[in-house]
Amino acid sequence: MTADPQNQQSALQGNDVGGNLTIGSITQTINYNQVIQEAKRTGSPINLPQTNVTFFAGRDEDLKKVHELLQQNQRVAVSAFLKGMGGVGKSELALQYALRHLLSDYGGGICWLRGNEGTLPTQLQDFVQMQLGETMPDGLDSGERLVGYCWRRLSERLEGKMLVVLDNVKSSDDVNPFLPPQNGKFRVLVTTRFGLGNAMQQYTLDVLVLAAAVDLLKSFLPETDLRRGSDAEIEKVCEWLGRLPLAIELVGRYLARKPDLSIAKMQERLDAKKLQQEALTDTQRRALAEMTAKLNVIAAFDLSWQDLSEGAQRLACLLSLFALAPIHWQWVMDAMGDVDEEDLEACRDDELLNLHLLERSQHGLYELHQLLREYFQFQLQQRPEWQVLRQQVAVSLLNISKGIGQTITLDQVKEVASAIPHFELLGHEMLDDILNPEEDVVWAFCGIARFYESQGLYASAVIPSQNCLRETESRSGLDHLSVATSLNNLAELYRAQGKYNEAEPLYLRSLSILERQLGADYPSVATSLNNLAELYRAQGKYNEAEPLYLRSLDIRERQLGAEHPDVAASLNNLALLYESQGKYSEAEPLYLRSLSIWGRQLGADHPNVATSLNNLALVYDSQGKYSEAEPLYLRSLSIWERQLGADHPHVAQSLNNLAGLYQAQEKYSEAEPLYVRSLEISERQLGADHPYVASNLLNLAALYHNTQRHPQALQSIQHAIQIYEQKLGTEHPDTQNAIGWLQTIRDAV
């Protein structure tokens, strides 16, 4: 068995491209952290967002009714009384409902998904991975197959009902394909500003009743504040604001900051702001009409806006350019690199957060309410530097994308996942804001593609890669280098899926563009030749692969020098070809030279050195030179465990190969635990239907056969063949080898 090389040189892809919460009344409080911690002690999966609400009045009947509906129906949608209206409190109602009933009714946990991001499958996948520690199998796309798998795994693991919240959904078409099965294990609560037809049981959430609206506004004033007695004037303000919780909160906090401002004077200021809106230009009026908030509510926003400094206003406008999703503060600092870090933090903390125009969702993450985001975008259009701010955000997002490696660990998946909705926005709405489009448009799509590809979700990675190819062709022309990069990256995904006939013409076209634009001896041409050769080797077309490997090696040696790490990669891959053909005497010196270069250039403990050691050991192993192979396997395993961690797929490969060495020497008791550990790692990290898992199963089947455990051998080999046929096809050499083993085992049985 040959280990997959660590450096197959897809270099084109790599180089070009809190507190107490009051519900219903002041006397009933729920401690958010206490509820979450108690629920998590039971092992329930929970991803509830943080809430900063300290007074939640006037919704007791709504909470009760929603609970009744969820006991009678498995799916309930909470919509606004005024269609298209935000700020009614739908999301907070859902959150408060979840907190109130988590411990008593939803022992299976709570899954909170953002329905406005267009990334429901990705969010669900992240929930399963992070909360259950699951690894997605190979071959799942980003749509219904992935979602179906996630709901099945949750159903199997749930102890009690799970509440699934889909927050801020736009239409039933956005969510219907992704809803959990109606098997009694899930209750679905959807919040929306729009009607969802008959797709599920509807519950309409009205604005606050007047008494509750008055109580809410008063809650922001100290108990000793004499203005609390101005009931008639407070009622007038609340009615003027449409009894909308978001607007009442902003006005209440405005009053709290200005203790000498009377309620009557507050009303005068609101009236004045509305008059200003009525005097807007036609262009401004059209922009304002696109907002979903009513003019009276916007007047409340205006009061807070005028209290902001110029720097805070600029920051608010920039924040509105990110997607309606959590925003990492580091991204903001990157976008506003021209502003002092402490000044930026002061604008954030002393102004936006203090005025509750921005919410801190968790450490380093911040969010805007949808209405406030719309309002800030309206204000952005009035600023002379609006285009500069858009360009700054685009640069920040591109830098995030460029920082994503071709392989990311499960620990990194969650961090990268938070960027996906922002990448989606970049690719859909901000391509014209990219300062260097000929080189950087590729990166508007690469981040998403790499996110999926690193998890083995190749079909999901294909979609942004296809979009990337389309955009580079339309913007730069069919023969541009960025098109060659896009072709190469898409071909790499097809090759990983075993779609060799689809990959080959893309590789060939990419190579042709590179040769015309750069010349036949350019290092990028060598990379393209290498990748095409890898395709042919995977197909068993060894005679077609060899001259490509040799030409790639020749270019790299002449252009980069004989000691360059890329030369070592070419030597390694050429040696793999010879090893696949049983030409061990030709493979050995290439592995030795590759090992020598990587050791000198990268250090003795680099993972690439472990690759050379592993592959060299395989050559000795295949020739029966076990005493020479074993120390190389052990050293390779040691490096990979130290550098990559004990659960990395390369560690699994190393364990598999070491076990094979022991099996060849009939040391079955030493081999079996290594095979088993290798299989467990591969299934966890790569998914239960990855070809490497099939290789593990095949080797384990051989061990069972050799130790006369034929039923176990038969079960393992049949499972391996099923994976091989699904992933590689019936005619692939690995599939045929496994079928041959099946016959051997059947004969023994």
HELIX and SHEET records of a PDB file:
HELIX    1   1 ALA A   11  ASN A   15  1                                   5    
HELIX    2   2 TYR A   32  ARG A   41  1                                  10    
HELIX    3   3 ASP A   60  GLN A   72  1                                  13    
HELIX    4   4 LYS A   90  ASP A  105  1                                  16    
HELIX    5   5 LEU A  120  LEU A  132  1                                  13    
HELIX    6   6 GLU A  144  ARG A  157  1                                  14    
HELIX    7   7 SER A  172  VAL A  175  1                                   4    
HELIX    8   8 ASN A  176  PHE A  178  5                                   3    
HELIX    9   9 LEU A  210  LYS A  218  1                                   9    
HELIX   10  10 LEU A  226  GLY A  229  5                                   4    
HELIX   11  11 ASP A  231  TRP A  240  1                                  10    
HELIX   12  12 PRO A  245  ARG A  257  1                                  13    
HELIX   13  13 ILE A  263  GLU A  278  1                                  16    
HELIX   14  14 ASP A  282  ALA A  289  1                                   8    
HELIX   15  15 LEU A  295  GLN A  306  1                                  12    
HELIX   16  16 GLU A  310  LEU A  319  1                                  10    
HELIX   17  17 TRP A  329  ALA A  335  1                                   7    
HELIX   18  18 GLU A  341  ALA A  346  1                                   6    
HELIX   19  19 CYS A  347  LEU A  353  3                                   7    
HELIX   20  20 GLN A  370  LEU A  380  1                                  11    
HELIX   21  21 TRP A  386  LYS A  402  1                                  17    
HELIX   22  22 LEU A  410  ALA A  417  1                                   8    
HELIX   23  23 ILE A  420  GLU A  429  1                                  10    
HELIX   24  24 LEU A  431  ASP A  433  5                                   3    
HELIX   25  25 PRO A  437  ASP A  440  1                                   4    
HELIX   26  26 TRP A  443  GLU A  453  1                                  11    
HELIX   27  27 TYR A  458  SER A  476  1                                  19    
HELIX   28  28 LEU A  481  ALA A  496  1                                  16    
HELIX   29  29 TYR A  500  LEU A  518  1                                  19    
HELIX   30  30 PRO A  523  ALA A  538  1                                  16    
HELIX   31  31 TYR A  542  LEU A  560  1                                  19    
HELIX   32  32 PRO A  565  SER A  580  1                                  16    
HELIX   33  33 TYR A  584  LEU A  602  1                                  19    
HELIX   34  34 PRO A  607  SER A  622  1                                  16    
HELIX   35  35 TYR A  626  LEU A  644  1                                  19    
HELIX   36  36 PRO A  649  ALA A  664  1                                  16    
HELIX   37  37 TYR A  668  LEU A  686  1                                  19    
HELIX   38  38 PRO A  691  ASN A  706  1                                  16    
HELIX   39  39 HIS A  710  LYS A  727  1                                  18    
HELIX   40  40 PRO A  733  ALA A  748  1                                  16    
SHEET    1   A 3 THR A  29  ASN A  31  0                                        
SHEET    2   A 3 ASN A  20  GLY A  24 -1                                        
SHEET    3   A 3 PHE A  56  ALA A  57  1                                        
SHEET    1   B 5 GLY A 109  ARG A 114  0                                        
SHEET    2   B 5 MET A 162  VAL A 169  1                                        
SHEET    3   B 5 PHE A 186  THR A 192  1                                        
SHEET    4   B 5 ARG A  75  ALA A  80  1                                        
SHEET    5   B 5 GLN A 201  LEU A 205  1                                        
SHEET    1   C 3 ILE A 327  HIS A 328  0                                        
SHEET    2   C 3 LEU A 365  GLU A 367 -1                                        
SHEET    3   C 3 GLU A 359  GLN A 362 -1                                        
END                                                                             
